[in-house]
Amino acid sequence: MTAGALYLTSAALAQTASTSASSKKDDDVQKMIPFEVSAVKSPGPYIQDTAVSVTKFAVPLIDVPQNIVVFNREFLDDLNVGEMRYALAYNAALQGGVYSIGASYRGFSNQEKLRDGFKMSTFFDYPSIHFESIELLKGPSAVIYGRTEPGGITNYVTKRPVPGKNFAVFNFGIGDNNGNLRQNFSFDINTSLSTGGATPLDLRLTGATQQFEDFISGSTENGKQPQNSIRLAASYWLTDRTRLFVSYLFYERHYFTQFGRYAAFGVTVPQADGGAKPFALTYGRDPFEDYGYGRDFYWQYNDTTAILDHKISSSLDFRAAFSMHKRTNEDYLINVAATTLAGQGAIRQTNINKNKSDVFTPDAQAHVIWKPTTHQHLLLGYSRNWNYGDSKQWFQQRNPDGTPFGRTYNPAIGIPRSLPADVVYIPTAWDRDTRDYQSLVANYLGGFLDNKLHIMAGLARNSVKVTDRTTIFRAQRPKFSISDTNPQLGVIYKLTPEWSAFALASQSSQFNNATQNSFGDFFGPITGDGIEAGLKFTMNKGRINGNITYYNTNQANNIVFDPLANSRSYAQSVAAGTPNPALRGDNVAGGTTHADGFEFDLNAALTPQWSVNFSAAHNDQRFKKNPDPVLQGTRLSGLEPNRMSVYSRYSFDEGAAKGWFVGGGAIWVEKFYGGFSPGSNRTKTYWRDGQLRLDLLAGYKFKAFGRENQIKISGFGINEPKAFASGFNVAANNVYYLNAKAIWYLDYQVKF
C-alpha cells in the first residue's frame, strides 16, 4: 500500500484546481511540488485525461501502460448516488449485478479499498459529497500500493481545499428509495485565509445528513437508516517549500429493527377422544422457532490524515504521511424466546446481548520522487500498515420470572458452564491480534525516443507479521511472518499522436494470515501473476479517450478444500487405532484460478453539449488447478461472463431550452449459469436471468437572486429477473424472482 497517498493527494487537486489557477501568483506556481497537479481544462465533462494514481505525478493516461478509469466529480454528480461505492456499477470490469459495489475486479476479489492511497475498511459507505473522484486501477498494482489483489484496486479521492477561493454549495434532496423516503442535506464550503497576507491557509468543510434504506439489499424491515458525516480539510504552507495537509472525517450510520411481528400464540384444541391436540397460531415465522423482539445497531468511521510535503530541490521532493482509520460496530439485541413444541406457547426466556468491536488501521508512508529530466521519474516509497481490533461483549439470559436461565456459555472464549453468574462482561479484547504489513517500493517511469516510448518498471518487497494479543480467555495463537517480492514491467509506444500500444507484466501478493488448516498451520501468500496488452487512444483534441485491453491472470495458492486431505480429526482416529475415512478433508493451499478477458472503455465529448461514458467487459475465470477433480476446469460461482454499461448527458446551451440538460444510462448483465464455490467439493447448480437497469436524468440550471441554482430529478428502474438455486441438491427446484426496484430522487442545489 505504499505509494498511494502520493499521487492521490494530487488527484483531488488535479480535478479542483482549475478554479484556482488564475488566482495564484507566478511565484506560487514555482513552489508547487510535483505531488500536486497543475490545472488543465478538461475537454469534456466526464473526461479525466491525466492520472496520478500510478506515478504520483500528473501523467497523461495515454502514456501509462495500464488500464485506468477515472470517474470525475461531474460524472458522480449526474449519477447522484447516495453513497460513493454505488457508482462502481458503471464500470463493466467490476462484477456484482446491476447494483455492483465492486464485489470483484475481473472476477477476483476486490476487498482492498483505498482513501487517498491509504488502506481503509472494506465496509465503505461514505456519502459522495466528501469526494472528488474514483480511480479504478485494473490489474496487479503491488509496485504502487504494496500488497494488493490481482484483479485491481479502487481508490477514493477526497476533496482538497481550493487555494485562493471562497465558495459554498448546498444540496437539498428528497425521493423514494425502494418504498422508503430518502432525504438528504449536504454542503461543501471552501475558504482561503492568510497570515499577514503571506502564508496561505485553505480550508474545506463538507458534510451530509441522510436517511434512506439500503436499496442494494432491498430490505424494508430495517426501516429508516439515518446517516451523518462531516469532514474538515486544511492545507497550510509552512514555508515556500513545505506544505502541511490535515483532514478529519466522521461518519455514523444507525438502524433499528423491530421483529415483533414474529409473535407466536399456542393453544390446545379439544379432540373427540377427550384428549387435547397442541395447536399453534403464528404470524410470519415457523411456530417451532424462537422469535426476536428488537435490534439496535450502528457503525462509525473515523478517518484522520496528515501529509507533509517538502521540496528539497528543483528535482527532488519528499513526502511523509500518516493516516488512522477506525471502524466501530455496536449491536444491541433483545430476544424474547418462545416455544410451541408442547403447545405451551409461553415465553421461555429473555436474552439481552450487547456487542462492540473496534477495528484500527494506522498507515504510515514516506516517499521520495527524483526527476532528473523532464521525462524521467524515479519514486522510492516505504509504507507500514497495521490492522488490529478489539471486541467487547455483554450478555444476559433470564427466565420469565427473573431467575437465571441455565448457565451462560461461550466456547469461543472458553467461559465454563459452571460459571455461577448469568451476566458476563468482557471488558478487554478477547479476539485481538495485530497484523503488521510493510512494503518497500521502487518505481521508475521514463520516456525515450523523443518521448514516444515510455517504460514503467517497479519492484515491491512486501511482508506481514501477526502478533497475538489474545487475553486469558483464549489459547495463545502462533505468530505468523512471511515476505514476498513483486516485480512489474510495462511498455507503451505511441503509434501515432492519437494511438498507443501497451503491454504490462506484473505480480501481486495477498497474505493468508487469517486462514489455517485443522492443524493450526498458516498458509503462504496468494500470488497473482498477470499480463495485459492493448491499445489506448485520445482523439479529437482529447475529446474522445479510451482503451481496448486483453488480460490474462493466474491466481495461485488459493485456499481450497481437499476432500482427501488428512485432517487433524482423521489423524486422531488413526492414532487411536480406528481410522475413519469420513473424517478426511481439510483446507489446503492447492488451488489456482485462471482468468482472461477483454475490456473496452470509452469516455467522450461527442459535441460540446453531448457526453458519453461507455464500458464493456468479457471475463472467463475457471479453476485451473484444484485437488478435487470435480472442480477442475469449471467456472467460478457467480461469474458474469459479459457485462456492459453506458451513460450519457446532453446539455442545451442556447435557444428556448437553454439551461436544461437530460441524460440517462443502462447497465446490462448477461444471464449466467452454475459454477462452484472456491472452497466447495460439490456441484452447486445456479443460474440467474440477465439483468437490466435503466437510469434517467433531467435538470435545469438557472440564476436567481444573483446565485447559481440547479434542480434535477434522477431515478432508475430494474427488471425482475428470475433465478434458480438448488444449493447442493440438484433435485431441488427453487425458482424465485429477484425484487424489481424503481427509485427516484429530486435534488436542489444553490451555489454562493
Secondary structure, 3 states (H helix, E strand, C coil): CCCHHHHHHHHHHHHHHHHCHHHCCHHHHHHCCCCCCCCCCCCCCCCCCEECCCCCCCEEHHHCCCCEEEECHHHHHHHCCCCHHHHHHHCCCEECCCCCCCCEECCEECCCEEECCEEECCCCCCCHHHEEEEEEEECCCHHHHCCCCCCEEEEEEECCCCCCCCEEEEEEEEEEECCEEEEEEEEEEEEEEEECCCEEEEEEEEEEEEECCCCCCCCCCCCCCEEEEEEEEEEEECCCCEEEEEEEEEEEEEEEEECHHHCEEEEEEECCCCCEEEEEEECCCCCCCCEEEEEEEEEEEEEEEEEEEEEEECCEEEEEEEEEEEEEEEEEEEEEEEECCCCCCEEEEEEEEEEEEEEEEEEEEEEEEEEEECCEEEEEEEEEEEEEEEEEEEEEEECCCCCECCCCCECCCCECCCCCCCEEEECCCCCCEEEEEEEEEEEEEEEECCCCEEEEEEEEEEEEEEEECCCCCCCCCCCEEEEEEEEEEEEEEECCCCEEEEEEEEEEEECCCCCECCCCCECCCEEEEEEEEEEEEEECCCCEEEEEEEEEEEEEEEEEEECCCCCHHHHHHHHCCCCCHHHCCEEEEEEEEEEEEEEEEEEEECCCCEEEEEEEEEEEEEEEECCCCCCCCCEECCCCCEEEEEEEEEECCCCCCCCEEEEEEEEEECCEECCECCCCCCCCCEEECCEEEEEEEEEEEEEECCEEEEEEEEEEEECCCEEEECCCCCCCCCEEECCCCEEEEEEEEEEC
